[in-house]
Amino acid sequence: MKNILVTGGAGYIGSHICLHLQAGGFHPIVLDNFSNGHRDALAADIPVIDGDIRDQTALDLVFERYHPDAVIHMAALIEAGVSMREPARFYDVNTHGSMVLLDAMRRHDCNRIVFSSTAAVYGNAGLEYLDETLPIRPESPYGKSKAMVETILADYASIYGFHALALRYFNAAGADPAGRAGERHDPETHLIPLALQAAAGLRDGMKIFGTDYDTPDGTCIRDYIHVDDLANAHIAALHHVIGQTDPNFDSINIGTGDGCSVKDIMQLCQDVTGRKFAVTNEDRRDGDPARLIANPAKAKAVLGWTAKYTDPRDIIAHAWAYFTKND
């Protein structure tokens, strides 16, 4: 059984990855500072270290005790809008923190890593579909902080012999279909859980930020990827980097290839829950591209991975089931 260090493993996506790691015969070890994570999101038999990726001492202790065979690096700040106001925090945690982690990996002869990147590295490309051959032009400090780590990983692969794969997520959403884990950020910033809070009467309606984009209904279009599919993609990526013989860096989109507008998501949330809520229109937010839809062909070709849940209704239904169970 291989030990896998999961940084940020107590968070939304990380906790789902840990479920799939255990099901796949791996032994996850979680490092999390609990700024967004929850200890009760993880199985009781998973070792959990309360620590920060910027803390060299904490990292050394983890590597010396557990000798991980590979790392799934999830720990990061993720709110693109906040990064427009507080870029220093994002470069410190996302970029500098990744450097501290990578250097700990070097010290302890661990050179295989799956990195949580983002579709935000593409910026506002203005294309129907985004593929990995496009230039990297992030518009927010969040996207830039992730793009910088991709550049660093490429250099670590070519110079230090790393086996590294960056997964460029599109919009993670939903909950474990069996109800074991779900989304609960504090404060919540993601569209679907916010809309479900409105459906439950916990919010005074919803706001759409920007209705004048160059899209069919004027609102932003996103590719919503079920968190269960996203977790499966990490397992496929992990097998890929473990199986590599030659050092390499690559980046792969993780999305469905289908887009759904903000306005459509609002309506679908009302349809699935059977509950209406008010929707008002506001000005655009800085750093929001009009559309982000994956071309997922490379994930299928390289990892043998495709999304199982391609209907946003399934994503919303699983999120709603988890929300109503745990509210």
C-alpha positions in Angstrom: 0.0 0.0 0.0 1.5 3.3 -1.1 1.4 6.3 1.3 0.1 9.5 -0.4 0.5 12.9 1.2 -2.6 15.0 0.4 -2.0 18.7 1.3 -5.3 20.4 2.0 -6.9 17.0 2.2 -9.5 18.0 4.8 -11.1 20.5 2.3 -13.9 20.0 -0.1 -12.1 18.4 -3.0 -9.4 16.9 -0.8 -11.8 14.9 1.4 -13.4 13.4 -1.7 -10.0 12.4 -3.0 -9.2 10.7 0.3 -12.3 8.6 -0.1 -11.2 7.5 -3.5 -7.6 6.9 -2.4 -8.8 4.5 0.3 -11.1 2.7 -2.1 -8.2 2.4 -4.5 -5.9 0.7 -2.0 -3.8 3.8 -1.2 -3.0 5.2 2.3 -3.7 8.9 2.4 -1.9 11.1 4.9 -3.4 14.6 5.2 -1.6 17.9 6.0 -4.1 20.7 6.5 -4.1 24.0 8.4 -7.9 23.9 8.7 -8.4 27.4 7.3 -11.1 25.8 5.1 -10.9 22.1 6.0 -12.9 19.9 8.4 -11.4 17.0 10.4 -14.8 15.3 10.4 -14.8 15.2 6.6 -12.2 12.5 6.8 -12.3 8.8 7.9 -11.1 8.3 11.4 -8.3 6.0 10.3 -6.6 8.7 8.1 -3.6 10.3 9.8 -4.1 14.1 9.9 -1.4 16.6 10.6 -2.5 20.1 11.6 0.2 22.1 9.7 0.8 24.6 6.9 2.6 23.9 3.6 4.8 27.0 4.3 6.1 25.4 7.5 9.4 23.5 6.7 9.5 21.9 10.1 6.0 20.4 9.8 6.7 19.1 6.3 10.0 17.5 7.4 8.1 15.7 10.3 5.5 14.4 7.9 8.0 13.1 5.4 10.3 11.6 8.1 7.3 9.8 9.7 5.3 8.6 6.8 7.7 8.5 3.8 5.1 9.3 1.2 5.5 7.8 -2.2 3.8 10.7 -3.9 2.0 14.0 -3.2 -1.4 15.3 -4.2 -1.1 19.0 -3.7 -4.4 20.7 -2.9 -3.6 23.3 -0.3 -4.3 26.8 -1.6 -6.4 29.9 -1.5 -9.0 29.7 -4.2 -11.2 32.8 -4.4 -10.3 34.6 -7.6 -12.2 37.7 -6.6 -10.5 38.0 -3.2 -7.1 37.7 -5.0 -7.9 40.9 -6.9 -7.9 42.7 -3.6 -5.3 40.7 -1.7 -2.8 39.4 -4.1 0.1 39.1 -1.6 -1.8 36.4 0.3 -2.3 34.3 -2.8 1.3 34.5 -3.9 2.5 33.6 -0.4 0.2 30.6 0.1 -0.2 29.3 -3.4 3.2 30.0 -5.0 5.6 30.3 -2.1 3.9 27.5 -0.2 4.2 25.2 -3.2 8.0 26.1 -3.3 8.4 25.1 0.3 6.6 21.8 -0.3 8.6 21.0 -3.4 11.8 21.6 -1.6 10.7 19.3 1.2 10.0 16.7 -1.4 13.5 17.1 -2.8 15.0 16.8 0.7 13.2 13.5 1.3 13.6 11.9 -2.2 9.9 12.2 -3.1 9.6 13.3 -6.7 6.0 12.4 -7.9 3.3 15.0 -7.6 -0.3 15.7 -8.8 -0.9 19.4 -8.6 -4.3 21.1 -8.2 -4.2 23.8 -10.9 -7.1 25.7 -12.5 -8.8 26.7 -15.7 -8.1 30.3 -14.5 -4.6 30.0 -16.0 -6.2 30.5 -19.5 -7.7 33.9 -18.6 -10.3 35.3 -20.9 -9.4 33.4 -24.1 -12.8 34.2 -25.7 -12.9 30.7 -27.2 -15.7 28.2 -27.1 -13.5 25.4 -25.8 -10.1 25.6 -24.0 -7.4 23.1 -24.6 -3.9 22.6 -23.2 -2.2 24.0 -26.3 -3.5 27.6 -25.5 -1.1 30.2 -24.1 -1.3 30.8 -20.4 -2.7 34.3 -19.8 -4.3 34.4 -16.3 -6.1 37.6 -15.4 -6.3 37.3 -11.6 -3.6 36.9 -9.0 -5.2 33.5 -8.2 -4.7 32.3 -11.7 -1.3 33.7 -11.9 -0.2 32.1 -8.6 -1.3 28.7 -10.0 0.4 29.3 -13.4 3.6 30.1 -11.6 3.6 26.8 -9.9 3.1 25.0 -13.2 6.2 26.8 -14.5 8.1 25.7 -11.4 7.0 22.1 -11.8 8.1 22.1 -15.4 11.6 23.2 -14.3 11.7 20.7 -11.4 10.9 18.0 -13.8 13.6 18.9 -16.3 16.3 19.8 -13.8 15.5 17.8 -10.6 13.9 14.7 -12.1 10.3 15.3 -10.9 7.3 13.4 -12.3 4.6 16.1 -12.1 1.1 16.5 -13.5 -1.0 19.6 -13.2 -4.8 19.1 -13.3 -6.5 22.2 -14.6 -9.9 22.1 -12.9 -13.0 23.7 -14.2 -15.8 24.4 -11.8 -15.9 21.7 -9.1 -19.4 21.1 -7.7 -21.7 18.5 -6.2 -21.2 16.1 -3.3 -20.3 12.4 -2.8 -23.2 10.5 -4.3 -23.3 8.3 -1.1 -23.6 11.4 1.1 -20.2 10.9 2.9 -18.7 14.3 2.0 -19.8 17.6 0.5 -19.2 21.3 0.2 -19.1 23.5 3.3 -16.8 26.5 2.9 -17.0 29.2 5.5 -17.8 31.7 4.1 -19.2 30.0 1.1 -18.3 31.5 -2.3 -19.3 28.9 -4.9 -22.5 29.4 -6.9 -24.3 26.1 -6.5 -24.1 25.8 -2.7 -25.0 29.5 -2.4 -28.1 28.9 -4.6 -29.0 25.9 -2.4 -28.8 28.1 0.7 -31.2 30.5 -1.0 -33.5 27.6 -1.9 -33.4 26.6 1.8 -34.3 30.1 2.9 -31.0 30.7 4.5 -30.1 33.5 2.1 -32.2 36.4 1.0 -32.1 35.4 -2.7 -29.2 35.4 -5.1 -27.2 37.9 -7.2 -25.9 37.5 -10.8 -22.7 39.4 -11.3 -22.8 40.5 -14.9 -25.6 40.1 -17.4 -23.9 41.8 -20.4 -21.3 39.1 -21.3 -21.0 37.9 -24.9 -22.9 34.7 -24.2 -26.4 33.6 -25.2 -28.1 34.9 -22.1 -25.5 37.5 -21.1 -24.3 35.6 -18.0 -21.0 33.8 -17.5 -20.7 30.2 -18.7 -18.8 27.6 -16.8 -18.0 23.9 -17.1 -19.3 22.2 -13.9 -17.4 19.1 -13.0 -18.8 16.7 -10.4 -16.5 16.5 -7.4 -16.7 12.7 -7.6 -15.5 12.7 -11.2 -12.8 15.2 -10.1 -11.6 12.8 -7.4 -11.5 9.9 -9.8 -9.4 12.1 -12.1 -6.8 12.4 -9.3 -6.6 8.7 -8.9 -6.0 8.3 -12.6 -3.4 11.1 -12.5 -1.7 9.5 -9.5 -1.4 6.1 -11.3 0.0 8.0 -14.3 2.8 9.8 -12.3 3.6 6.7 -10.3 3.9 4.6 -13.5 6.2 7.1 -15.3 9.8 6.0 -15.8 11.2 9.3 -17.2 10.8 12.6 -15.5 8.1 14.7 -17.0 5.7 17.6 -16.5 2.3 17.8 -18.2 -1.0 19.7 -17.7 -4.4 18.3 -18.3 -7.9 19.8 -18.3 -10.5 18.2 -16.0 -13.9 19.2 -17.2 -17.0 17.8 -19.0 -16.8 19.7 -22.2 -20.2 21.2 -21.6 -21.1 24.7 -20.3 -23.9 26.0 -18.3 -24.7 29.7 -17.7 -25.1 31.3 -14.3 -28.7 32.1 -15.1 -29.3 28.4 -16.1 -27.7 27.2 -12.8 -30.0 29.4 -10.8 -33.1 28.0 -12.6 -31.9 24.4 -12.3 -31.3 24.8 -8.6 -34.9 25.9 -8.2 -36.1 23.1 -10.5 -34.2 20.4 -8.6 -35.1 21.6 -5.1 -38.7 22.6 -6.0 -38.1 25.9 -4.2 -38.1 29.4 -5.7 -35.8 32.2 -4.6 -35.3 35.8 -5.8 -32.6 36.6 -8.3 -31.2 40.1 -8.8 -28.7 41.4 -11.3 -25.4 43.2 -10.3 -22.4 44.7 -12.1 -19.6 42.4 -13.2 -16.8 41.3 -10.8 -13.2 41.9 -11.7 -11.4 38.8 -13.1 -14.4 36.8 -14.3 -13.9 35.5 -17.9 -17.1 35.2 -20.0 -16.8 31.5 -20.6 -14.6 28.6 -19.3 -15.4 25.3 -21.0 -12.9 22.4 -21.2 -11.8 20.4 -24.1 -11.4 17.2 -22.1 -9.9 15.1 -25.0 -6.4 15.0 -23.5 -7.7 13.6 -20.2 -9.3 10.7 -22.0 -6.2 10.1 -24.2 -3.6 10.3 -21.4 -5.4 9.2 -18.3 -8.3 7.2 -19.7 -10.6 9.5 -17.8 -14.0 10.9 -18.8 -16.7 12.5 -16.6 -19.5 10.3 -15.5 -21.8 13.0 -14.4 -22.4 15.4 -17.3 -25.9 16.6 -16.4 -25.8 19.6 -14.0 -29.1 18.3 -12.5 -27.2 15.3 -11.0 -24.5 17.6 -9.6 -27.2 19.8 -8.0 -29.2 16.8 -6.7 -26.2 15.3 -5.0 -25.3 18.7 -3.5 -28.9 19.2 -2.3 -29.1 15.8 -0.7 -25.9 16.4 1.2 -27.0 19.9 2.2 -30.4 18.8 3.5 -28.8 15.9 5.4 -26.2 18.0 7.1 -27.9 21.4 7.5 
